[in-house]
Amino acid sequence: MNLSPAKKKFVDLASIEYGVGAILTKDKVTTFAEKSGICCPTWFVRAPYRVGTGKFKLPVAGEMVTPVTPKMVKVPMMKKTEVVEESVVTYHNPTVNLVPDKDPLYVPFGNYNDVYSIIKSGRYYPAFITGLSGNGKTFMVEQACAKAKREFFRVNITVETDEDDLLGHYALIDGNTVWQDGPVVKAMERGAILLLDEIDLASSKIMCLQPVLEGKGVYLKKVNRFVSPSTGFNVLATANTKGKGSEDGRFIGTNILNEAFLERFPITVEQEYPSVSIEKKILDKVFMSLDIEAGDFAEKLVTWADIIRKTFYEGGIDEIIATRRLVHIVNAYAIFGDRKKSIEMCINRFDEDTKTSFLDLYSKCDSEVVLGEEVVTETVEETSTEESEDNLNPF
């Protein structure tokens, strides 16, 4: 053993403490060094004094220390099962084709051609689509993607939607903590169309999408990864308002969106309800798909809805009949086979006065629908009350 004075001092003191030729662990060496006021002997915790994994032998005078080479142990290879391999792929990005199917019932109208042009172009050009409920905003984007053969990611936004929901988060999968990409990241990587549905329900947490809306990619700070958008990626958003809230309270829960966020959308598309002729085509297709003879029912329904909408726009009423509700009525008719009952069941969601007035209006549009005795009785009672009041009034 040929050691310097400093090294010899450490060996001597350690031999007194633990015995000549003692085998020490690294933690024991560190503790002893601190206790003895000796600088940590890093020279000792390495070859040729290493005699095992994490074990070191104090040198003895006249003895050559031969390091022990750990034996190679053959470890059996673990076979990956198909379930585990598939799950890892699924958690990262879906392997299926996400191009939506063409719906044979869809009738293009309104801003469909403009939305289709944006999607087909493959350019990054975000669009904000606004309009009243049930006029086909979401369906329009989906069917434009189907025609353009573009993959489609639809994300329904709520006030609870946050960065984890959109960009990604850690999840416990089969006992393991696994990172899952969010729908925004998946759409970016696949060069797909991302639809942020009901965007005006979002809170300020939606601001995490600022870099995405600029088309510059996004940094995932939780996994230290930067995601760049692939060619063809684009963002569209639908809303019942223009991001300024709902003053009349019709769309409760909608919020005032940050102006900087709204400015990231170059254009705003205003979607109206379809015209009477287009809406009749829509209902005719629904009747045909249900294998039902429509007769003049479709025409009566769209005429009725058109009168209600005009009255609504003029401020005469507070409720409206959407295209979606007309489709609901047709489907109810396919089940019950009764016009009045189908309409009544689909407008029961309105208050009693509105429901009664809507049903009364339809009876004037369609002679086949006759109001029940209870409505007639109610009308007679109201008339009698008015006449009695007039008789009591001396003036």
C-alpha positions in Angstrom: 0.0 0.0 0.0 1.6 3.3 -1.1 -0.5 6.2 0.2 0.0 9.9 0.6 0.1 11.2 4.2 -3.5 12.5 4.0 -4.8 9.3 2.6 -2.9 7.2 5.1 -4.3 9.3 7.9 -7.9 8.5 6.7 -7.1 4.8 6.5 -5.5 4.7 9.9 -8.4 6.5 11.6 -11.0 4.4 9.8 -9.2 1.2 10.7 -9.3 2.2 14.4 -13.0 3.0 14.1 -14.2 0.0 12.0 -11.2 -2.4 12.0 -8.3 -3.2 9.7 -9.4 -4.0 6.2 -13.1 -3.2 7.0 -15.6 -2.9 4.2 -17.5 0.4 4.2 -20.5 1.7 2.3 -20.4 5.1 0.7 -22.8 6.6 3.2 -20.6 5.3 6.1 -17.5 6.8 4.5 -19.2 10.2 4.2 -20.5 10.1 7.8 -17.0 9.1 9.2 -15.3 11.8 7.2 -17.6 14.5 8.5 -17.3 13.2 12.1 -13.5 13.2 11.9 -13.2 16.6 10.2 -11.6 15.0 7.2 -12.4 16.2 3.7 -14.6 13.6 2.0 -12.1 11.0 0.5 -13.5 10.8 -3.0 -10.3 8.8 -4.0 -11.5 5.9 -1.8 -15.0 5.4 -3.1 -13.8 4.2 -6.5 -11.5 1.6 -8.0 -9.3 -0.1 -6.9 -10.9 -0.1 -3.5 -14.3 -1.0 -4.8 -15.2 -4.6 -3.8 -18.9 -4.6 -4.7 -21.9 -2.5 -5.5 -21.5 0.5 -3.2 -18.9 -1.2 -1.0 -15.2 -0.3 -0.5 -12.4 -2.0 1.5 -9.9 -0.2 3.6 -6.4 -1.0 2.3 -4.0 -3.1 4.5 -0.2 -2.6 4.5 1.5 -5.0 2.1 -1.8 -6.2 0.6 -2.7 -5.5 -3.0 -6.4 -4.6 -3.3 -8.0 -6.4 -6.3 -11.3 -4.9 -7.3 -14.1 -7.4 -7.5 -15.9 -7.4 -10.9 -19.6 -7.9 -10.4 -20.9 -11.0 -12.0 -23.1 -10.5 -15.0 -26.5 -11.8 -14.3 -28.7 -12.7 -17.2 -32.0 -11.0 -16.7 -34.9 -12.4 -18.6 -36.5 -10.0 -21.2 -40.0 -8.8 -20.4 -42.3 -9.3 -23.4 -44.5 -6.4 -24.2 -48.1 -7.4 -24.5 -50.3 -6.0 -27.3 -52.5 -4.3 -24.8 -49.7 -2.2 -23.3 -48.2 -1.3 -26.6 -51.6 -0.2 -28.0 -52.4 1.8 -24.9 -49.2 3.8 -25.2 -50.0 4.7 -28.7 -53.6 5.6 -27.9 -52.6 7.9 -25.0 -50.3 9.8 -27.4 -52.4 10.2 -30.5 -55.3 8.4 -32.0 -54.4 6.0 -34.8 -57.9 6.1 -36.4 -58.9 8.3 -39.3 -60.8 11.3 -37.9 -62.4 12.5 -41.1 -66.1 12.8 -40.4 -68.6 11.0 -42.6 -70.8 12.9 -45.0 -74.4 13.1 -43.7 -77.0 12.5 -46.4 -79.4 14.7 -44.5 -77.2 17.8 -44.6 -78.3 20.6 -46.8 -75.7 23.4 -47.3 -76.9 26.9 -46.7 -75.7 30.2 -45.2 -72.0 30.5 -44.8 -71.2 26.9 -45.8 -69.3 27.7 -48.9 -67.1 30.3 -47.1 -66.3 27.8 -44.3 -65.6 25.1 -46.8 -63.2 27.4 -48.7 -61.2 28.1 -45.6 -61.0 24.5 -44.6 -60.1 23.3 -48.1 -57.4 25.9 -48.5 -55.2 24.2 -45.9 -54.1 27.6 -44.7 -54.0 28.7 -41.1 -56.9 31.2 -40.9 -59.0 31.0 -37.7 -62.7 31.9 -38.0 -65.3 32.8 -35.3 -68.8 31.6 -36.2 -71.7 33.2 -34.3 -75.4 32.8 -34.5 -78.5 31.8 -32.5 -78.9 28.3 -31.2 -79.9 25.4 -33.4 -79.1 26.9 -36.8 -76.4 24.4 -37.8 -73.1 26.1 -36.9 -71.3 23.0 -35.7 -72.9 20.7 -38.2 -71.8 23.1 -41.0 -68.1 22.9 -39.9 -68.3 19.1 -39.5 -69.8 18.6 -43.0 -67.3 21.0 -44.6 -64.5 18.9 -43.1 -66.2 15.7 -44.5 -66.4 17.2 -48.0 -62.8 18.5 -47.8 -61.7 15.1 -46.3 -60.0 16.9 -43.4 -59.6 15.4 -39.9 -61.9 17.0 -37.4 -61.4 17.6 -33.6 -64.5 19.0 -31.8 -63.9 20.3 -28.3 -66.9 21.4 -26.3 -65.9 24.3 -24.1 -67.4 25.0 -20.6 -66.5 27.4 -17.8 -64.5 24.6 -16.3 -62.3 24.0 -19.4 -58.6 24.8 -18.6 -55.1 24.3 -19.9 -55.0 20.6 -18.8 -58.2 19.8 -20.8 -56.9 21.5 -23.9 -53.1 21.0 -24.0 -52.6 17.9 -22.0 -52.2 16.5 -18.5 -50.8 13.6 -16.5 -53.1 10.7 -15.8 -52.9 7.5 -13.8 -53.2 4.6 -16.3 -52.8 1.0 -15.1 -50.9 2.2 -12.0 -48.5 4.3 -14.1 -48.4 8.1 -14.4 -48.7 8.8 -18.1 -48.7 12.1 -20.0 -51.7 12.5 -22.3 -51.7 15.0 -25.1 -54.8 17.2 -25.1 -57.0 17.6 -28.2 -55.4 20.9 -29.2 -51.9 19.3 -29.3 -53.3 16.2 -31.2 -55.0 18.4 -33.8 -51.8 20.5 -34.2 -49.6 17.5 -34.8 -52.0 15.9 -37.2 -52.7 19.0 -39.2 -56.4 18.7 -38.5 -59.3 21.2 -38.0 -59.9 22.1 -34.4 -63.4 23.3 -33.5 -63.8 25.1 -30.2 -67.6 24.6 -29.7 -69.5 27.1 -27.5 -66.4 29.2 -27.1 -68.3 32.0 -25.3 -68.9 29.7 -22.3 -65.1 29.8 -21.6 -63.4 31.5 -18.7 -60.1 33.4 -18.7 -58.4 30.0 -18.7 -58.9 29.8 -22.4 -56.1 32.3 -22.8 -53.6 29.4 -22.8 -54.5 29.1 -26.5 -53.1 32.5 -27.4 -49.9 31.1 -29.0 -51.9 28.4 -30.8 -54.2 31.1 -32.3 -51.2 32.9 -33.6 -50.2 29.8 -35.5 -46.7 29.7 -33.9 -47.0 26.5 -31.9 -47.1 26.0 -28.1 -44.7 25.1 -25.4 -45.8 22.3 -23.0 -44.0 23.4 -19.8 -45.0 20.3 -17.8 -43.1 18.0 -20.1 -40.6 20.5 -21.5 -41.7 20.0 -25.1 -42.5 22.4 -27.9 -45.2 21.5 -30.4 -45.3 23.1 -33.8 -48.5 23.0 -35.9 -48.4 20.7 -38.9 -49.5 21.9 -42.4 -53.2 22.2 -42.6 -53.9 22.9 -39.0 -56.6 25.5 -38.4 -58.9 26.7 -35.6 -62.6 27.5 -35.8 -64.9 28.5 -33.0 -68.7 28.6 -32.6 -70.7 30.7 -30.2 -74.2 32.0 -29.7 -72.8 35.5 -28.9 -69.9 37.5 -30.3 -67.9 37.1 -27.1 -69.5 40.1 -25.4 -71.9 38.2 -23.1 -75.7 37.9 -23.4 -77.5 41.0 -22.2 -81.0 39.5 -22.6 -80.1 36.4 -20.5 -81.1 34.0 -23.3 -77.7 32.4 -23.3 -77.0 32.2 -19.6 -73.4 31.2 -18.7 -71.8 33.0 -21.6 -68.9 35.2 -20.7 -67.2 38.3 -22.0 -64.1 37.0 -23.8 -60.8 38.8 -23.6 -60.4 41.3 -26.5 -56.9 40.1 -27.2 -58.3 36.6 -27.6 -61.0 37.7 -30.0 -58.5 39.6 -32.0 -56.7 36.4 -32.9 -59.7 35.5 -35.1 -59.3 37.4 -38.4 -63.0 37.0 -39.4 -66.4 36.6 -37.8 -69.1 34.7 -39.6 -72.7 35.4 -38.8 -74.9 32.3 -39.4 -78.6 32.8 -39.8 -81.5 30.3 -39.8 -82.1 28.8 -43.3 -84.7 30.3 -45.6 -88.1 28.7 -45.9 -87.2 26.8 -49.0 -83.9 25.5 -47.6 -85.6 24.5 -44.3 -88.3 22.6 -46.2 -85.6 20.7 -48.0 -84.0 19.8 -44.7 -87.3 18.5 -43.2 -88.2 16.7 -46.4 -84.9 14.8 -46.2 -85.6 13.9 -42.5 -89.1 12.7 -43.4 -87.6 10.6 -46.3 -84.9 9.1 -44.0 -87.7 8.0 -41.5 -89.7 6.5 -44.4 -92.7 8.7 -43.6 -95.1 10.4 -46.0 -94.7 14.1 -45.1 -97.7 15.5 -47.0 -97.8 19.2 -46.3 -96.5 18.8 -42.8 -93.0 20.1 -43.6 -94.4 23.1 -45.4 -96.7 24.0 -42.5 -93.9 23.6 -40.0 -91.5 25.9 -41.8 -94.2 28.5 -42.4 -95.1 28.4 -38.7 -91.4 28.7 -37.7 -90.9 31.6 -40.1 -93.7 33.6 -38.6 -92.4 33.1 -35.1 -88.9 34.2 -36.1 -90.1 37.4 -37.8 -92.1 38.2 -34.6 -89.0 37.4 -32.5 -86.8 39.7 -34.6 -89.3 42.5 -34.2 -89.3 42.1 -30.5 -92.8 40.7 -30.2 -91.9 37.5 -28.4 -88.9 36.3 -26.4 -88.7 32.7 -27.7 -87.9 31.2 -31.1 -88.3 28.0 -33.0 -84.9 26.7 -34.2 -84.3 24.4 -37.2 -83.1 21.8 -34.7 -86.5 21.9 -33.0 -88.3 21.4 -36.2 -86.2 18.3 -36.8 -87.2 17.2 -33.2 -90.9 17.6 -34.1 -90.5 15.5 -37.3 -88.8 12.7 -35.3 -91.5 12.9 -32.6 -94.1 12.6 -35.4 -92.4 9.4 -36.6 -93.0 7.9 -33.2 -96.5 9.2 -32.3 -98.0 9.8 -35.7 -99.9 12.9 -34.4 -99.0 16.4 -35.5 -100.5 18.3 -32.6 -99.0 15.9 -30.0 -95.5 16.0 -31.7 -95.5 19.8 -31.7 -96.9 20.1 -28.2 -94.3 17.7 -26.7 -91.4 19.6 -28.4 -92.5 23.0 -27.2 -93.3 22.0 -23.6 -89.9 23.4 -22.7 -91.4 27.0 -23.1 -93.5 28.7 -20.4 -97.3 28.1 -20.5 -98.2 31.4 -22.3 -95.6 30.9 -25.0 -96.5 27.3 -25.5 -100.2 28.1 -25.8 -99.6 31.0 -28.3 -97.2 28.9 -30.4 -99.7 26.0 -30.6 -102.6 28.4 -31.3 -100.5 29.9 -34.1 -99.8 26.5 -35.7 -103.5 25.6 -35.6 -104.1 28.7 -37.8 -101.4 27.5 -40.2 -102.6 23.9 -40.4 -106.3 23.1 -40.5 -105.6 19.4 -39.5 -104.6 20.5 -36.0 -107.5 21.4 -33.8 -106.9 22.7 -30.4 -108.3 20.7 -27.5 -111.3 21.6 -25.4 -109.2 22.9 -22.5 -107.7 25.6 -24.8 -111.2 26.5 -26.1 -112.6 26.6 -22.6 -109.7 28.8 -21.4 -110.3 31.2 -24.3 -114.1 31.4 -23.5 -113.4 32.0 -19.8 -111.0 34.9 -20.7 -113.6 36.4 -23.0 -116.4 36.1 -20.4 -114.2 37.7 -17.8 -113.4 40.6 -20.1 -117.2 41.1 -20.8 -118.0 41.0 -17.1 -115.4 43.7 -16.4 -116.8 45.8 -19.2 -120.3 45.5 -17.8 -119.1 46.5 -14.3 -117.3 49.6 -15.6 -119.8 52.4 -15.6 -117.6 54.5 -17.9 
